[in-house]
Amino acid sequence: MKDQSLPIHPYGWNELAQLYSPALSSSAQNKQLLRWIRNHPQLRDELAREGWVKGTRRLTSMQVRIIVAYLGEP
């Protein structure tokens, strides 16, 4: 069986947002991902420790790993 898990590597914000909310418009995808992060203090704090700030356009592999750990795989 082929492994279906999300490859962990750097992603653009838009790219990851699209994976999590493919049915939404690009703008709505970005807002939804940000909303999930803002509404989850532990996720937000862990991302901040890894250098994430609102407006970040490129997510590191570690930041992606943290998001997937809290939100699950898209």
Secondary structure as UniProt FT lines:
FT   STRAND          11..12
FT   HELIX           13..20
FT   TURN            22..23
FT   HELIX           26..38
FT   HELIX           41..49
FT   TURN            50..51
FT   TURN            54..55
FT   STRAND          58..59
FT   HELIX           61..71
//
